[in-house]
Amino acid sequence: WVKNRKRLLQIKDRKVKYYVNKEQCRCKIFLNGTLQIEQAVKEDSGQYTVTVYEQDGKLKAEEHTMFIVQGERNHLRSACPFSSFSEPVPQPILSAECVNKTISIKCEVKQ
């Protein structure tokens, strides 16, 4: 996995190798190649590229995905990861929609 042309991590022979600080990345990879970003923030936005190789090293696939984390402080105030808001919130409701290789993820808190 690469973000904005900077290598993040890879999995090969079931072993994960990080090219960035694991804690700063807040990311992990599953055995099926799925990338997970924990507690996504605006700075996580960018072009992500996954490259998949066959066992013999030949290129199998390469996919580019633009990941955009949006949010205005007023709308996300109670569920927002910004340090200026530290009040406890109820369980957030996550919803996702995928259209034409673009995924939109929404996090809401009903009060």
N, C-alpha and C positions, 0 to 999 in steps of 0.2 A: 504494500500500500504506500502511495505517495500522496502528499498534500502540497499543492503549488510547487511541484517539481522537487520537493524535499522528501527524502525517504523517511517513512515512519517506522514500519515494521514489516516482517515477512514471516511466513511459515514454510518450512521445508522439512520433509521427513518427520512431521509432527513436532518439530522444534520451532519455537518462536524466537526471533531475533529482533531486538529493538535497536533502532538507529537514532532514537531521541530519548530523552529522559522519560522514563515510564510514568512517573508521577505528573510531570508537566503535560504529557500527552493525554492522560486519562483515557487511554484507548487500550483495547485488547482485541485479539483476533481469535476466532473460533476455528476448529479443525476444518470446517467447510469453507473457510476463507472469509467469512463475514467479519466486518470491522464494527466494533461497538465503541462509541464515544460516551463516556459517562459525564453527566452534568454539563451538557453542551452549552457553550456561551458564544457570543458574537464572534470572538476571535477564532473559533473553530470553523467559521465559514471559509470556503475556498473550493478549489478544484481538486477533487480526490480521484486518483487513478489506481485501479487494481489491474495487475498483470498476472496472468495464469500461464504456467508452463506445463508441458507434458512431462512424464517421468524421464524421458530421454533429453530434456532440456529445450525442446522446440517450443516456440511460442504458440500457445493455444488460443488465448484471447486477451484483449486489453479493453477496458471500459473506463470511460471518463464520466464523472458525476459532479455536478456543481451542488455543493451543500451550503445552504444559506440559513443562518440562525438570525431570525428577526425578533423584534419585540421592543415595545416602547415601555418605559418604566411605569407609566400610569396604568397600562393594561396588565402588566405582569407583576405589579407591585408585590402582591402577597406570595407569589410563587417564584420570585425572581432570585437568581443566585448572587445579586449584587450585595456587597457587605453592608451597605447602608440600611438594608431591611433585614432585621433579625427576628421578627415576630414569627411564632409558630403558625403554620397554616394547615387547613384540612388536607386530606388526601387529594392530590391533583388528579385530574382526568386527562389522559393522553389519548389523542386520536391522530391517525395518519391517513393520508390519501396519496396514492401514486398515480400520476397521469403523465403519459409520454416520457417515461424515465425521469420524471421530476417528482420528488416526494415532499409533501407538506406535512409537518408534524405540529400539532397544536397542543399546548398544555394549558389547562384551565383549572381554576379553583372556584367552586361554587360556594358563595357565602350568603 
